[in-house]
Amino acid sequence: MTSRRLRVLIQHLPPESATMTALRNGLSDEELVEQADKGEPEKGRWSQAEQLLAAIADGVRRLEYITILANSDGKGRKHTPPEPIRRPGAKAPRPKAALSDAAAERLFKLINGGAA
């Protein structure tokens, strides 16, 4: 087996494998801090178990948000919906563009039967 083939096999091991765990455990404290600071989970590899755990965490956070909304009186600060946990291969959501006054007026006319 060539060294290139071995490197490719190691790089494509699942994150929970014994080899990847040993590599993580072999990192120094400085390397761990550096990786934690520049961590980008959407560029990493997740196992199916990690994907399912993230989905469960998102569901619990969403239920907590709905419970808070249902039990609040509407006064006080406005709660924002939770953002889902970033997943590998998924980009961060883009902010929504604000509706301009002209676009709002045009939409209002379309909804009320006016021609555009």
TALINZI-V452392 format. One record per helix or strand. SS is the DSSP state (hx for helix, st for strand). FROM is the first residue (numbers start at 1). TO is the last residue. If there is no record, write none. Layout:
ss = (SS:SS)
from = (FROM:FROM)
to = (TO:TO)
//
This chain:
ss = (hx:hx:hx:hx:hx:hx)
from = (3:18:29:41:48:101)
to = (11:25:37:43:71:111)
//
